[in-house]
C-alpha cells in the first residue's frame, strides 16, 4: 500500500513559538491531503483539507491564521502551528488520498510548555 | 452531511473469544465505509473498507465487516482475538467529496 510519512513524531516547544509539521506521500502523488487533530481518548477531528497549488479549506471553528497549511508539491503538505499555546497541545495526524483510500501518517505529538 | 455512531466506547474481551464492534452511520448520499485501527501514539491503519459489491468485506488480521444498507450499519467482527488486537478502533464514512467522518472510537482490551 501507499506510505505517508509524518515528521516529527513528537515535538516540545515553548509557548509563543511556531512549530512546523510535515506530511509526505512517499510513493504516490497526492493532490489532496487532510489534517486532523486528536485529543486524548477522543476521535479525530478534521481541521482542514490541503489542496496542492491552492489554498487550504478549513473546517468551521479552525483558525486559519493559527494553523497555516501549505501544499506546495504533490508529495508534501505542511502544518504550521503559529504562536503555540498549551491548549494547542494535541496529537496531529495527516492523511493523503490515493484512489478511494486514505493513508495516514504516524502522527505528531505536540506539547507546548 | 454524514455522521457515524460507534455504540460501544469500551469492549473488554478474553483472548481467543469473538468480538463485534458496532457502527451505524447516517448519510443522505451513497457512502464508502471504513474501519481503522490505532495503536498508542500511532496513526491509523486501514483494516477494511466497503466501496461497492459484496456486503461482506474481509480485511487484515482476520477482521471482517458486513455492510447493511437497510440498517445503516457496518459492524466489525473477529472470531478469535489475540492480545495484540488491543487497540482503538474507528469506524469512518466518506462521501463523494472524500472527506472522512469518524466515529468516537471503541477501545478494545484483550485479556489473557
Interface residues (C-beta under 8 A of the other chain):
Chain A: X1 X4 X6 X32 X34 X41 X42 X43 X44 X46 X49 X91 X93 X95 X97 X100 X101 X102 X103 X104 X105 X106 X107 X109
Chain B: X32 X34 X36 X41 X42 X43 X44 X45 X46 X49 X51 X90 X94 X98 X99 X100 X101 X102 X103 X104 X105 X107
